[in-house]
C-alpha cells in the first residue's frame, strides 16, 4: 500500500518531457531539414523536443516547406537563424552550407517528401537543403511522410533502398489516416519512434553484437478471473534500461509485465502477466543472450488455486492460501551459460545496503542494483531513481538521484567493463 505522503505520478506526468532533467543531446548540434509536406507542423513540435534533449537545433527549410510554415516559426522555436536559400551568403569568408555541414553532429530530414528522397538518392543538389546533404559527412536520418500511394510507388521505394545503401538511415512512416484523408503507410512517425533513432545515431555503439534480455514491470497473480495480487512497479526503470541498450547498439528483448507504457521502438517486446509466464518466457529466451537484467518486480507468492469464476462474498471472512513462485533470478544463475552476465535489482524499504549484500550472495548475480522503494522521489513509479550498484565482491557504488535513463546508462557503463573483448 502507498502511504498518503508518497507523491503518486500519473500516466501523463510519466510520459511528459517537461519532467526531463536528463539531456542526452547536450553539446550536440542537429541540422533539421524541413521539406514541403503537411507534416512540417510536426517538425515544429519535434524541434522543441529535440532542443529539450539538450541539442542546438538549426532549421533548414526548402522553399516548398515555407509554403506550409513560416521560417519565423522555426526561428522562434529553436532560437536560431533559419536557412532557406543557397545564395544568401553574408560575407565572403563564410560559405553557409560548408560551415553548417562541418559544425553539426547529426542531420535529420523531417518530414522527407518523395522529392527530397529522390534527389538525395541520386546526389542532386539544386537548393540549400540538398546541397547541404551532399556537403555533410555525418549521420543522416530521413523521416518520410507522404500520401500512402506515393509512398508505395516503386520509384519512392527504390529511392529509399538507395538511400539505405548510401548509408543514410530511413525511419519508416506509420500506418493510419494521412492528412489527405487516405489510409495506409505514410504518416510521419510519432515522437517516441522519432526520438530513439536520433539518440541512437548520436550514441557510441558500445553494445554492438551483444544480445540482451531485460525484464520489467510487475506481475499479476490471479485469485479469480477479475482479481489479482500485484505491486506498484510501473516498468519505467526496466524500459529505460532496455532503451539505453538499444541506443548503444544491442539487440534487446524486453519481457514485460502489464504496464501502461507504450511499446518501446527498436526492440522485441514479449508481454507476460504472471510470474510463471515470465519465468517460462525468460528461460526459453535466455540461452542465446550475453546479458540478462532482471528489473521486474516479480511476485514472490501466488494464490495456490485460481478460481474459474468470480469469488462471491458469501462468507464474512475469506482466507487465501499463497504459494511461493519460482525465483527467476536464482534459476537463471543456476542455468547460466558460459560468460553470461546476470544482473538483479533489489527493492527494499529498510537496511538497503545490508539487504542488498545478503541478496547478491544468496542469488549469485554479478551485479545488484539496490533501491529504497519507500522514498517518494525514487523507486516505484517515479521518474528518477537513487540506487547503489552492488557487485559480487561486496563493493558498493552509491549513485546520486538521477533520471532513470541516466541510471540505465550507469548500469550499462558497469556491465560494459565486465564484457569479454571478443564478444
Ligand atoms: N526476482 C525473481 N523472481 C522472483 C522474485 C524476485 O527473479 N520470484 C528477482 C527480481 O527481478 C530482482 C531480484 O530478484 O532482480 C530481487 O527482487 P526483490 O523483490 O528485491 O527481492 P526478493 O528476492 O523478492 O526478496 P524479498 O521480497 O524477500 O526482499
Boltz pocket constraint, residues with backbone or C-beta under 6 A from the ligand:
constraints:
  - pocket:
      binder: B
      contacts: [[A, 275], [A, 294], [A, 295], [A, 296], [A, 297], [A, 298], [A, 299], [A, 300], [A, 325], [A, 326], [A, 327], [A, 328], [A, 329], [A, 330], [A, 343], [A, 344], [A, 345], [A, 346], [A, 347], [A, 348], [A, 359]]
      max_distance: 6.0
